[in-house]
Amino acid sequence: MEKKFIKILCEAIKQRRILRFYYESTSGKKEWRKIIPYMVCLNNKGKLELVGVPEDELKRPVDDREAGHYLINKLDIQQFEILQETFDDPAVPRKIVVNTQVRPVCRFRYNDEDEKEVIKRWSKIV
């Protein structure tokens, strides 16, 4: 099920679609989230994460925005929506997306990037 879900997330990022889901953070905060997703990656503990900018961060200047990191094993596909809303930019500085410290499973691709070159650097999980 996780691999299928990862494929769905990567396709949503490719299509530049906004996501909405219910999530319980490690601090225990339970709420619906709406994010601009830009990456699925393995974190430094070997756990798969969805990374994106929460809607409420969009009020802040681009350089001050903090991305949310959501453990994929804590996402419930039954409480998860790929919205019709789309985005043109991942809402964080380009260097954060392109020069990420982790190896992505998939990530937002800018229009001026070569798709084959970008994909070549991705982890092969799916």
KOLLOZA-343618 format. One record per atom (N, C-alpha, C): x, y, z; residue number from 1; residue in three letters; atom name. Coordinates in nm, 4 decimals. Each point is the difference from the previous one (the first is absolute). Last residue first. Example, Ala and Ser with C-alpha at 12.3 -4.5 7.8 and 13.67 -1.06 7.14 Angstrom:
BEGIN
[[1.2850, -0.2250, 0.7080], 2, 'SER', 'N']
[[0.0820, 0.1190, 0.0060], 2, 'SER', 'CA']
[[-0.0770, 0.1090, 0.0730], 2, 'SER', 'C']
[[0.0290, -0.5720, -0.0070], 1, 'ALA', 'N']
[[-0.0890, 0.1190, 0.0000], 1, 'ALA', 'CA']
[[0.0900, 0.1200, 0.0000], 1, 'ALA', 'C']
***
This chain:
BEGIN
[[0.9973, 0.3429, -0.5695], 126, 'VAL', 'N']
[[-0.1236, -0.0445, -0.0670], 126, 'VAL', 'CA']
[[0.0296, -0.0485, -0.1391], 126, 'VAL', 'C']
[[0.3547, 0.1439, 0.2682], 125, 'ILE', 'N']
[[-0.0827, -0.0692, 0.0995], 125, 'ILE', 'CA']
[[-0.1240, -0.0574, -0.0653], 125, 'ILE', 'C']
[[0.4820, 0.2472, -0.1157], 124, 'LYS', 'N']
[[-0.0879, -0.0944, -0.0691], 124, 'LYS', 'CA']
[[-0.0779, -0.0819, 0.1022], 124, 'LYS', 'C']
[[0.2237, 0.5226, -0.0020], 123, 'SER', 'N']
[[0.0075, -0.1342, 0.0574], 123, 'SER', 'CA']
[[-0.0995, -0.0889, -0.0721], 123, 'SER', 'C']
[[0.2061, 0.4343, -0.2577], 122, 'TRP', 'N']
[[-0.1010, -0.0449, 0.0973], 122, 'TRP', 'CA']
[[0.0299, -0.1399, 0.0525], 122, 'TRP', 'C']
[[0.2297, 0.2704, -0.3537], 121, 'ARG', 'N']
[[0.0515, 0.0167, 0.1366], 121, 'ARG', 'CA']
[[-0.0970, -0.0503, 0.1073], 121, 'ARG', 'C']
[[-0.1003, 0.0030, -0.4766], 120, 'LYS', 'N']
[[0.1205, -0.0818, 0.0169], 120, 'LYS', 'CA']
[[0.0527, 0.0032, 0.1435], 120, 'LYS', 'C']
[[-0.3569, 0.2843, -0.1581], 119, 'ILE', 'N']
[[-0.0437, -0.1342, 0.0416], 119, 'ILE', 'CA']
[[0.1193, -0.0914, 0.0264], 119, 'ILE', 'C']
[[0.0828, 0.4332, -0.1754], 118, 'VAL', 'N']
[[-0.0569, 0.0096, 0.1353], 118, 'VAL', 'CA']
[[-0.0328, -0.1391, 0.0520], 118, 'VAL', 'C']
[[0.1454, 0.0365, -0.4454], 117, 'GLU', 'N']
[[0.1096, 0.0299, 0.0928], 117, 'GLU', 'CA']
[[-0.0487, 0.0057, 0.1449], 117, 'GLU', 'C']
[[-0.3187, -0.0524, -0.3463], 116, 'LYS', 'N']
[[0.0823, -0.1213, 0.0125], 116, 'LYS', 'CA']
[[0.1154, 0.0203, 0.0980], 116, 'LYS', 'C']
[[-0.2823, 0.3756, -0.1076], 115, 'GLU', 'N']
[[-0.0697, -0.1035, 0.0782], 115, 'GLU', 'CA']
[[0.0866, -0.1242, 0.0214], 115, 'GLU', 'C']
[[0.1684, 0.5076, -0.0588], 114, 'ASP', 'N']
[[-0.0113, -0.1177, -0.0847], 114, 'ASP', 'CA']
[[-0.0577, -0.1151, 0.0834], 114, 'ASP', 'C']
[[-0.0964, 0.5368, 0.0932], 113, 'GLU', 'N']
[[0.0858, -0.1153, 0.0328], 113, 'GLU', 'CA']
[[-0.0250, -0.1136, -0.0989], 113, 'GLU', 'C']
[[-0.2400, 0.4317, 0.0286], 112, 'ASP', 'N']
[[0.1279, 0.0106, -0.0703], 112, 'ASP', 'CA']
[[0.0974, -0.1140, 0.0324], 112, 'ASP', 'C']
[[-0.4416, 0.0409, 0.2032], 111, 'ASN', 'N']
[[-0.0174, -0.0070, -0.1454], 111, 'ASN', 'CA']
[[0.1319, 0.0042, -0.0758], 111, 'ASN', 'C']
[[-0.0240, -0.2044, 0.5007], 110, 'TYR', 'N']
[[-0.0177, 0.1307, -0.0615], 110, 'TYR', 'CA']
[[-0.0041, -0.0148, -0.1517], 110, 'TYR', 'C']
[[-0.1386, -0.3659, 0.3868], 109, 'ARG', 'N']
[[0.0966, 0.0266, -0.1069], 109, 'ARG', 'CA']
[[-0.0341, 0.1342, -0.0642], 109, 'ARG', 'C']
[[-0.0850, -0.2927, 0.4947], 108, 'PHE', 'N']
[[-0.0468, 0.1000, -0.0944], 108, 'PHE', 'CA']
[[0.1096, 0.0226, -0.1033], 108, 'PHE', 'C']
[[0.0400, -0.4689, 0.2282], 107, 'ARG', 'N']
[[-0.0063, 0.1392, 0.0429], 107, 'ARG', 'CA']
[[-0.0586, 0.0857, -0.1107], 107, 'ARG', 'C']
[[0.1136, -0.5511, 0.2096], 106, 'CYS', 'N']
[[-0.0463, 0.0875, -0.1073], 106, 'CYS', 'CA']
[[-0.0036, 0.1412, 0.0557], 106, 'CYS', 'C']
[[0.2291, -0.3108, 0.2308], 105, 'VAL', 'N']
[[-0.0659, -0.1060, -0.0758], 105, 'VAL', 'CA']
[[-0.0611, 0.0669, -0.1232], 105, 'VAL', 'C']
[[0.4340, 0.2238, 0.2504], 104, 'PRO', 'N']
[[-0.1450, -0.0138, -0.0112], 104, 'PRO', 'CA']
[[-0.0421, -0.1269, -0.0730], 104, 'PRO', 'C']
[[0.4283, 0.1345, 0.3207], 103, 'ARG', 'N']
[[-0.0247, -0.0473, -0.1369], 103, 'ARG', 'CA']
[[-0.1499, -0.0237, -0.0145], 103, 'ARG', 'C']
[[0.2353, 0.3783, 0.3290], 102, 'VAL', 'N']
[[-0.0410, -0.1404, -0.0074], 102, 'VAL', 'CA']
[[-0.0207, -0.0380, -0.1457], 102, 'VAL', 'C']
[[0.1155, 0.4415, 0.1219], 101, 'GLN', 'N']
[[0.1020, -0.0797, 0.0686], 101, 'GLN', 'CA']
[[-0.0319, -0.1494, -0.0040], 101, 'GLN', 'C']
[[-0.1441, 0.3906, -0.3768], 100, 'THR', 'N']
[[-0.0416, -0.0652, 0.1231], 100, 'THR', 'CA']
[[0.1107, -0.0875, 0.0578], 100, 'THR', 'C']
[[-0.0536, 0.3397, -0.3882], 99, 'ASN', 'N']
[[0.1207, -0.0408, 0.0726], 99, 'ASN', 'CA']
[[-0.0324, -0.0666, 0.1326], 99, 'ASN', 'C']
[[-0.3547, 0.1490, -0.2915], 98, 'VAL', 'N']
[[0.1007, -0.0530, -0.0915], 98, 'VAL', 'CA']
[[0.1215, -0.0561, 0.0730], 98, 'VAL', 'C']
[[-0.3576, 0.2109, 0.2472], 97, 'VAL', 'N']
[[-0.0544, -0.1112, -0.0784], 97, 'VAL', 'CA']
[[0.1101, -0.0682, -0.0808], 97, 'VAL', 'C']
[[0.1040, 0.3838, 0.2490], 96, 'ILE', 'N']
[[-0.0454, -0.1021, 0.0954], 96, 'ILE', 'CA']
[[-0.0507, -0.1235, -0.0733], 96, 'ILE', 'C']
[[0.1279, 0.3919, -0.2426], 95, 'LYS', 'N']
[[0.1169, -0.0753, 0.0487], 95, 'LYS', 'CA']
[[-0.0402, -0.1102, 0.0986], 95, 'LYS', 'C']
[[-0.3275, 0.3141, -0.1715], 94, 'ARG', 'N']
[[0.0385, -0.1069, -0.0937], 94, 'ARG', 'CA']
[[0.1142, -0.0853, 0.0533], 94, 'ARG', 'C']
[[-0.3344, 0.2565, 0.3389], 93, 'PRO', 'N']
[[0.1102, 0.0335, -0.0909], 93, 'PRO', 'CA']
[[0.0432, -0.1214, -0.0833], 93, 'PRO', 'C']
[[-0.5015, -0.0105, 0.1411], 92, 'VAL', 'N']
[[0.1233, 0.0117, 0.0787], 92, 'VAL', 'CA']
[[0.1118, 0.0373, -0.0970], 92, 'VAL', 'C']
[[-0.4467, -0.0969, -0.1526], 91, 'ALA', 'N']
[[-0.0174, 0.0963, 0.1102], 91, 'ALA', 'CA']
[[0.1146, 0.0043, 0.1002], 91, 'ALA', 'C']
[[-0.0861, -0.2486, -0.4475], 90, 'PRO', 'N']
[[-0.0144, -0.0712, 0.1271], 90, 'PRO', 'CA']
[[-0.0050, 0.0877, 0.1250], 90, 'PRO', 'C']
[[-0.1943, 0.1068, -0.5091], 89, 'ASP', 'N']
[[0.1269, 0.0113, 0.0701], 89, 'ASP', 'CA']
[[-0.0166, -0.0682, 0.1359], 89, 'ASP', 'C']
[[-0.3611, 0.0291, -0.2993], 88, 'ASP', 'N']
[[0.1066, 0.0122, -0.0997], 88, 'ASP', 'CA']
[[0.1388, -0.0060, 0.0614], 88, 'ASP', 'C']
[[-0.5196, -0.2226, 0.1287], 87, 'PHE', 'N']
[[0.0984, 0.1034, 0.0320], 87, 'PHE', 'CA']
[[0.1081, -0.0004, -0.1067], 87, 'PHE', 'C']
[[-0.5630, -0.1752, 0.0862], 86, 'THR', 'N']
[[0.1381, -0.0255, -0.0403], 86, 'THR', 'CA']
[[0.0893, 0.1174, 0.0422], 86, 'THR', 'C']
[[-0.5184, -0.2531, 0.1173], 85, 'GLU', 'N']
[[0.0873, 0.1177, 0.0003], 85, 'GLU', 'CA']
[[0.1427, -0.0397, -0.0378], 85, 'GLU', 'C']
[[-0.3495, -0.3177, 0.0734], 84, 'GLN', 'N']
[[0.0059, 0.0498, -0.1378], 84, 'GLN', 'CA']
[[0.0924, 0.1211, -0.0116], 84, 'GLN', 'C']
[[0.0808, -0.3768, 0.3905], 83, 'LEU', 'N']
[[-0.0944, 0.1036, -0.0400], 83, 'LEU', 'CA']
[[0.0157, 0.0382, -0.1470], 83, 'LEU', 'C']
[[0.0782, -0.4415, 0.3175], 82, 'ILE', 'N']
[[0.0771, 0.0742, -0.0987], 82, 'ILE', 'CA']
[[-0.0996, 0.0992, -0.0585], 82, 'ILE', 'C']
[[-0.0181, -0.2596, 0.4980], 81, 'GLU', 'N']
[[-0.0587, 0.0483, -0.1246], 81, 'GLU', 'CA']
[[0.1060, 0.0669, -0.0876], 81, 'GLU', 'C']
[[-0.1063, -0.3414, 0.4734], 80, 'PHE', 'N']
[[0.0996, 0.0618, -0.0856], 80, 'PHE', 'CA']
[[-0.0655, 0.0398, -0.1317], 80, 'PHE', 'C']
[[-0.1247, -0.3060, 0.3832], 79, 'GLN', 'N']
[[-0.0139, 0.1402, 0.0404], 79, 'GLN', 'CA']
[[0.1007, 0.0856, -0.0762], 79, 'GLN', 'C']
[[-0.0143, -0.4651, -0.0696], 78, 'GLN', 'N']
[[-0.1436, 0.0258, 0.0122], 78, 'GLN', 'CA']
[[-0.0282, 0.1460, 0.0385], 78, 'GLN', 'C']
[[0.4436, -0.1791, -0.0218], 77, 'ILE', 'N']
[[-0.0519, 0.0218, -0.1346], 77, 'ILE', 'CA']
[[-0.1503, 0.0290, 0.0005], 77, 'ILE', 'C']
[[0.3637, 0.1052, 0.3843], 76, 'ASP', 'N']
[[-0.1101, -0.0935, -0.0226], 76, 'ASP', 'CA']
[[-0.0619, 0.0310, -0.1357], 76, 'ASP', 'C']
[[0.5059, 0.0815, 0.2598], 75, 'LEU', 'N']
[[-0.1060, 0.0535, -0.0847], 75, 'LEU', 'CA']
[[-0.1031, -0.1091, -0.0261], 75, 'LEU', 'C']
[[0.4145, -0.0638, 0.2380], 74, 'LYS', 'N']
[[-0.1029, 0.0586, 0.0865], 74, 'LYS', 'CA']
[[-0.1144, 0.0630, -0.0808], 74, 'LYS', 'C']
[[0.3966, -0.1970, -0.1967], 73, 'ASN', 'N']
[[-0.0695, -0.1083, 0.0706], 73, 'ASN', 'CA']
[[-0.1061, 0.0518, 0.0967], 73, 'ASN', 'C']
[[0.2815, 0.3017, -0.2424], 72, 'ILE', 'N']
[[-0.0976, -0.0644, -0.0878], 72, 'ILE', 'CA']
[[-0.0749, -0.1114, 0.0717], 72, 'ILE', 'C']
[[0.2064, 0.4525, 0.2181], 71, 'LEU', 'N']
[[0.0359, -0.1406, -0.0162], 71, 'LEU', 'CA']
[[-0.1095, -0.0707, -0.0795], 71, 'LEU', 'C']
[[0.1325, 0.5243, -0.0276], 70, 'TYR', 'N']
[[-0.1074, -0.0891, 0.0447], 70, 'TYR', 'CA']
[[0.0393, -0.1448, -0.0279], 70, 'TYR', 'C']
[[0.1777, 0.5484, 0.0374], 69, 'HIS', 'N']
[[0.0499, -0.1344, -0.0309], 69, 'HIS', 'CA']
[[-0.0979, -0.0983, 0.0613], 69, 'HIS', 'C']
[[0.0034, 0.5581, -0.1636], 68, 'GLY', 'N']
[[-0.0448, -0.1072, 0.0881], 68, 'GLY', 'CA']
[[0.0570, -0.1318, -0.0482], 68, 'GLY', 'C']
[[0.2133, 0.5140, -0.0638], 67, 'ALA', 'N']
[[-0.0719, -0.1121, -0.0589], 67, 'ALA', 'CA']
[[-0.0445, -0.0960, 0.1088], 67, 'ALA', 'C']
[[0.0913, 0.5407, 0.0242], 66, 'GLU', 'N']
[[0.0467, -0.1300, 0.0475], 66, 'GLU', 'CA']
[[-0.0869, -0.1088, -0.0595], 66, 'GLU', 'C']
[[0.1488, 0.5512, -0.1215], 65, 'ARG', 'N']
[[-0.0974, -0.1086, 0.0073], 65, 'ARG', 'CA']
[[0.0652, -0.1291, 0.0472], 65, 'ARG', 'C']
[[0.2070, 0.4412, -0.1014], 64, 'ASP', 'N']
[[-0.0307, -0.0314, 0.1399], 64, 'ASP', 'CA']
[[-0.0956, -0.1182, 0.0156], 64, 'ASP', 'C']
[[0.1417, 0.1949, -0.4261], 63, 'ASP', 'N']
[[0.1219, -0.0457, 0.0682], 63, 'ASP', 'CA']
[[-0.0236, -0.0388, 0.1459], 63, 'ASP', 'C']
[[-0.3639, 0.1813, -0.2691], 62, 'VAL', 'N']
[[0.0487, -0.1286, -0.0521], 62, 'VAL', 'CA']
[[0.1201, -0.0532, 0.0783], 62, 'VAL', 'C']
[[-0.3433, 0.3198, 0.2559], 61, 'PRO', 'N']
[[0.0896, 0.0166, -0.1153], 61, 'PRO', 'CA']
[[0.0597, -0.1357, -0.0394], 61, 'PRO', 'C']
[[-0.4740, -0.0283, 0.2371], 60, 'ARG', 'N']
[[0.1353, 0.0435, 0.0347], 60, 'ARG', 'CA']
[[0.0828, 0.0230, -0.1263], 60, 'ARG', 'C']
[[-0.4452, -0.1801, -0.0011], 59, 'LYS', 'N']
[[-0.0086, 0.1407, 0.0423], 59, 'LYS', 'CA']
[[0.1385, 0.0587, 0.0270], 59, 'LYS', 'C']
[[-0.0792, -0.4642, -0.1030], 58, 'LEU', 'N']
[[0.0021, 0.0830, -0.1200], 58, 'LEU', 'CA']
[[-0.0102, 0.1493, 0.0314], 58, 'LEU', 'C']
[[-0.0342, -0.3787, 0.3140], 57, 'GLU', 'N']
[[0.1354, 0.0539, -0.0196], 57, 'GLU', 'CA']
[[0.0060, 0.0971, -0.1179], 57, 'GLU', 'C']
[[-0.3962, -0.2569, 0.1148], 56, 'ASP', 'N']
[[0.0181, 0.1163, 0.0876], 56, 'ASP', 'CA']
[[0.1399, 0.0622, -0.0120], 56, 'ASP', 'C']
[[-0.1161, -0.4034, -0.2472], 55, 'GLU', 'N']
[[-0.0737, 0.1177, -0.0456], 55, 'GLU', 'CA']
[[0.0264, 0.1240, 0.0858], 55, 'GLU', 'C']
[[0.3737, -0.3852, -0.0253], 54, 'PRO', 'N']
[[-0.1367, 0.0135, 0.0497], 54, 'PRO', 'CA']
[[-0.0613, 0.1333, -0.0433], 54, 'PRO', 'C']
[[0.3905, -0.2864, -0.2546], 53, 'VAL', 'N']
[[-0.0223, 0.1246, 0.0725], 53, 'VAL', 'CA']
[[-0.1460, 0.0080, 0.0436], 53, 'VAL', 'C']
[[0.3077, -0.4643, -0.0759], 52, 'GLY', 'N']
[[-0.0738, 0.1042, -0.0691], 52, 'GLY', 'CA']
[[-0.0233, 0.1200, 0.0899], 52, 'GLY', 'C']
[[0.1806, -0.5622, -0.0469], 51, 'VAL', 'N']
[[0.0451, 0.1330, 0.0389], 51, 'VAL', 'CA']
[[-0.0776, 0.1028, -0.0815], 51, 'VAL', 'C']
[[-0.0091, -0.5505, 0.1774], 50, 'LEU', 'N']
[[-0.0550, 0.0935, -0.0969], 50, 'LEU', 'CA']
[[0.0415, 0.1378, 0.0499], 50, 'LEU', 'C']
[[0.2540, -0.4846, 0.1173], 49, 'GLU', 'N']
[[-0.0715, 0.1222, 0.0355], 49, 'GLU', 'CA']
[[-0.0552, 0.0679, -0.1241], 49, 'GLU', 'C']
[[0.2360, -0.5004, 0.2155], 48, 'LEU', 'N']
[[-0.0502, 0.0765, -0.1125], 48, 'LEU', 'CA']
[[-0.0832, 0.1176, 0.0472], 48, 'LEU', 'C']
[[0.4216, -0.2382, 0.2685], 47, 'LYS', 'N']
[[-0.1464, 0.0024, -0.0112], 47, 'LYS', 'CA']
[[-0.0404, 0.0856, -0.1195], 47, 'LYS', 'C']
[[0.4548, -0.0762, 0.1937], 46, 'GLY', 'N']
[[-0.0447, -0.1025, -0.0938], 46, 'GLY', 'CA']
[[-0.1505, -0.0090, -0.0161], 46, 'GLY', 'C']
[[0.2719, 0.3252, 0.2503], 45, 'LYS', 'N']
[[-0.0271, -0.1212, 0.0791], 45, 'LYS', 'CA']
[[-0.0520, -0.1134, -0.0884], 45, 'LYS', 'C']
[[0.0928, 0.4433, -0.1654], 44, 'ASN', 'N']
[[0.1270, -0.0523, 0.0513], 44, 'ASN', 'CA']
[[-0.0168, -0.1215, 0.0907], 44, 'ASN', 'C']
[[-0.3720, 0.0812, -0.3805], 43, 'ASN', 'N']
[[0.0649, 0.0897, 0.0954], 43, 'ASN', 'CA']
[[0.1273, -0.0649, 0.0544], 43, 'ASN', 'C']
[[-0.2470, -0.0539, -0.4888], 42, 'LEU', 'N']
[[0.0356, -0.0747, 0.1200], 42, 'LEU', 'CA']
[[0.0671, 0.0980, 0.0943], 42, 'LEU', 'C']
[[-0.3732, 0.1631, -0.3695], 41, 'CYS', 'N']
[[0.1392, -0.0374, 0.0220], 41, 'CYS', 'CA']
[[0.0128, -0.0927, 0.1209], 41, 'CYS', 'C']
[[-0.3273, 0.3262, -0.3627], 40, 'VAL', 'N']
[[-0.0111, -0.1216, 0.0812], 40, 'VAL', 'CA']
[[0.1436, -0.0475, 0.0136], 40, 'VAL', 'C']
[[-0.2161, 0.5155, -0.1397], 39, 'MET', 'N']
[[0.0959, -0.1098, 0.0046], 39, 'MET', 'CA']
[[-0.0515, -0.1176, 0.0824], 39, 'MET', 'C']
[[-0.2373, 0.4248, -0.0891], 38, 'TYR', 'N']
[[0.1082, 0.0108, -0.0975], 38, 'TYR', 'CA']
[[0.0994, -0.1154, 0.0046], 38, 'TYR', 'C']
[[-0.5461, 0.2159, 0.1377], 37, 'PRO', 'N']
[[0.1029, -0.1047, 0.0128], 37, 'PRO', 'CA']
[[0.1130, 0.0212, -0.1006], 37, 'PRO', 'C']
[[-0.3678, 0.3079, 0.2680], 36, 'ILE', 'N']
[[0.0580, -0.0024, -0.1339], 36, 'ILE', 'CA']
[[0.1135, -0.1027, 0.0090], 36, 'ILE', 'C']
[[-0.4431, -0.0065, 0.3380], 35, 'ILE', 'N']
[[0.1395, 0.0327, -0.0310], 35, 'ILE', 'CA']
[[0.0256, 0.0079, -0.1501], 35, 'ILE', 'C']
[[-0.3642, -0.0483, 0.4549], 34, 'LYS', 'N']
[[-0.0053, 0.0278, -0.1434], 34, 'LYS', 'CA']
[[0.1381, 0.0495, -0.0369], 34, 'LYS', 'C']
[[-0.2495, -0.2911, 0.4370], 33, 'ARG', 'N']
[[0.1072, 0.0806, -0.0573], 33, 'ARG', 'CA']
[[-0.0275, 0.0185, -0.1490], 33, 'ARG', 'C']
[[-0.2725, -0.1426, 0.4949], 32, 'TRP', 'N']
[[0.0064, -0.0070, -0.1452], 32, 'TRP', 'CA']
[[0.1082, 0.0955, -0.0477], 32, 'TRP', 'C']
[[0.0412, -0.2156, 0.4964], 31, 'GLU', 'N']
[[-0.0757, 0.0963, -0.0791], 31, 'GLU', 'CA']
[[0.0106, -0.0308, -0.1490], 31, 'GLU', 'C']
[[0.2129, -0.1034, 0.5360], 30, 'LYS', 'N']
[[-0.0830, -0.0682, -0.0990], 30, 'LYS', 'CA']
[[-0.0821, 0.1034, -0.0755], 30, 'LYS', 'C']
[[0.4662, -0.0540, 0.3428], 29, 'LYS', 'N']
[[-0.0932, 0.0933, -0.0632], 29, 'LYS', 'CA']
[[-0.0741, -0.0719, -0.1133], 29, 'LYS', 'C']
[[0.3668, -0.1807, 0.2788], 28, 'GLY', 'N']
[[-0.1379, -0.0318, 0.0345], 28, 'GLY', 'CA']
[[-0.1041, 0.0931, -0.0596], 28, 'GLY', 'C']
[[0.4955, -0.0372, -0.0574], 27, 'SER', 'N']
[[-0.0332, 0.0725, 0.1229], 27, 'SER', 'CA']
[[-0.1453, -0.0225, 0.0429], 27, 'SER', 'C']
[[0.1711, -0.1807, -0.4037], 26, 'THR', 'N']
[[0.0673, -0.0692, 0.1104], 26, 'THR', 'CA']
[[-0.0262, 0.0702, 0.1325], 26, 'THR', 'C']
[[-0.3757, 0.0627, -0.3733], 25, 'SER', 'N']
[[0.1441, 0.0214, 0.0093], 25, 'SER', 'CA']
[[0.0590, -0.0783, 0.1175], 25, 'SER', 'C']
[[-0.4364, -0.0823, -0.3237], 24, 'GLU', 'N']
[[0.0334, 0.0150, 0.1411], 24, 'GLU', 'CA']
[[0.1517, 0.0092, 0.0112], 24, 'GLU', 'C']
[[-0.3904, 0.0916, -0.4173], 23, 'TYR', 'N']
[[0.1308, -0.0447, 0.0483], 23, 'TYR', 'CA']
[[0.0134, 0.0251, 0.1488], 23, 'TYR', 'C']
[[-0.3291, 0.0065, -0.4929], 22, 'TYR', 'N']
[[-0.0057, 0.0041, 0.1461], 22, 'TYR', 'CA']
[[0.1303, -0.0582, 0.0514], 22, 'TYR', 'C']
[[-0.0693, 0.2581, -0.4921], 21, 'PHE', 'N']
[[-0.0042, -0.1267, 0.0742], 21, 'PHE', 'CA']
[[-0.0074, 0.0252, 0.1491], 21, 'PHE', 'C']
[[0.0530, 0.2146, -0.5497], 20, 'ARG', 'N']
[[-0.0682, 0.0246, 0.1281], 20, 'ARG', 'CA']
[[-0.0117, -0.1352, 0.0704], 20, 'ARG', 'C']
[[0.2925, 0.2582, -0.4468], 19, 'LEU', 'N']
[[-0.0475, -0.1151, 0.0771], 19, 'LEU', 'CA']
[[-0.0679, 0.0461, 0.1283], 19, 'LEU', 'C']
[[0.1282, 0.1954, -0.5383], 18, 'ILE', 'N']
[[-0.0003, 0.0252, 0.1438], 18, 'ILE', 'CA']
[[-0.0640, -0.1193, 0.0709], 18, 'ILE', 'C']
[[0.2629, -0.0132, -0.4873], 17, 'ARG', 'N']
[[-0.1307, 0.0068, 0.0646], 17, 'ARG', 'CA']
[[0.0164, 0.0193, 0.1501], 17, 'ARG', 'C']
[[0.3006, -0.0740, -0.4246], 16, 'ARG', 'N']
[[-0.0023, 0.1261, 0.0751], 16, 'ARG', 'CA']
[[-0.1367, 0.0242, 0.0653], 16, 'ARG', 'C']
[[0.1854, -0.3859, -0.2599], 15, 'GLN', 'N']
[[-0.1130, 0.0766, -0.0528], 15, 'GLN', 'CA']
[[-0.0178, 0.1347, 0.0706], 15, 'GLN', 'C']
[[0.3392, -0.2952, 0.1475], 14, 'LYS', 'N']
[[0.0246, 0.0208, -0.1432], 14, 'LYS', 'CA']
[[-0.1095, 0.0860, -0.0626], 14, 'LYS', 'C']
[[-0.0573, -0.1365, 0.4438], 13, 'ILE', 'N']
[[0.1069, 0.1002, -0.0085], 13, 'ILE', 'CA']
[[0.0284, 0.0323, -0.1464], 13, 'ILE', 'C']
[[-0.3028, -0.3444, 0.0807], 12, 'ALA', 'N']
[[-0.0593, 0.1276, 0.0415], 12, 'ALA', 'CA']
[[0.1032, 0.1118, -0.0077], 12, 'ALA', 'C']
[[0.1485, -0.4369, -0.0772], 11, 'GLU', 'N']
[[-0.0806, 0.0466, -0.1127], 11, 'GLU', 'CA']
[[-0.0659, 0.1342, 0.0324], 11, 'GLU', 'C']
[[0.2364, -0.2158, 0.3409], 10, 'CYS', 'N']
[[0.0927, 0.0487, -0.1027], 10, 'CYS', 'CA']
[[-0.0749, 0.0524, -0.1221], 10, 'CYS', 'C']
[[-0.2511, -0.2038, 0.3445], 9, 'LEU', 'N']
[[0.0579, 0.1269, 0.0459], 9, 'LEU', 'CA']
[[0.0924, 0.0594, -0.1064], 9, 'LEU', 'C']
[[-0.1762, -0.4281, -0.0821], 8, 'ILE', 'N']
[[-0.1079, 0.0994, -0.0043], 8, 'ILE', 'CA']
[[0.0539, 0.1375, 0.0398], 8, 'ILE', 'C']
[[0.2885, -0.3647, 0.0436], 7, 'LYS', 'N']
[[-0.0220, 0.0299, -0.1420], 7, 'LYS', 'CA']
[[-0.1077, 0.1067, -0.0165], 7, 'LYS', 'C']
[[0.0719, -0.1619, 0.4297], 6, 'ILE', 'N']
[[0.1137, 0.0824, -0.0415], 6, 'ILE', 'CA']
[[-0.0145, 0.0381, -0.1471], 6, 'ILE', 'C']
[[-0.3090, -0.3044, 0.1750], 5, 'PHE', 'N']
[[-0.0250, 0.1343, 0.0521], 5, 'PHE', 'CA']
[[0.1119, 0.0954, -0.0419], 5, 'PHE', 'C']
[[0.0514, -0.4542, -0.1000], 4, 'LYS', 'N']
[[-0.1086, 0.0547, -0.0812], 4, 'LYS', 'CA']
[[-0.0287, 0.1450, 0.0416], 4, 'LYS', 'C']
[[0.3078, -0.2408, 0.2562], 3, 'LYS', 'N']
[[0.0556, 0.0308, -0.1319], 3, 'LYS', 'CA']
[[-0.1050, 0.0617, -0.0912], 3, 'LYS', 'C']
[[-0.1371, -0.1515, 0.4295], 2, 'GLU', 'N']
[[0.0839, 0.1184, 0.0096], 2, 'GLU', 'CA']
[[0.0569, 0.0390, -0.1367], 2, 'GLU', 'C']
[[-0.2570, -0.4019, 0.0538], 1, 'MET', 'N']
[[-0.0827, 0.1199, 0.0000], 1, 'MET', 'CA']
[[0.0865, 0.1255, 0.0000], 1, 'MET', 'C']
***
